[in-house]
Amino acid sequence: MLLSAEISMYPLAETYIPPIDGFIEKLNGYADLKVETFPTCTVIMGEQGRVMDALKEAMRWSHEKYGKAIFVCKFIHDYEAL
């Protein structure tokens, strides 16, 4: 099943740009997913299980590398957002 996910990241740090850039770069590393970045969010699209796995891996990686952050997500099934 196709899934489009919109995610915004809010690092709990004074220097918040490097964690956001790192998270976006990590998401762009998934060749089997479509990723588009906008000023306030990033949209990831692909097979539902793959999108959810990528988000889980990227958020875990981000917490390990940069520390605490808030992630806000919206999901829509069977919709091609890009």
Secondary structure by P-SEA (a helix, b strand, c coil): cbbbbbbbbbbcccccaaaaaaaaaaaaccccbbbbbccccccccccaaaaaaaaaaaaaaaaacccbbbbbbbbbcccccc
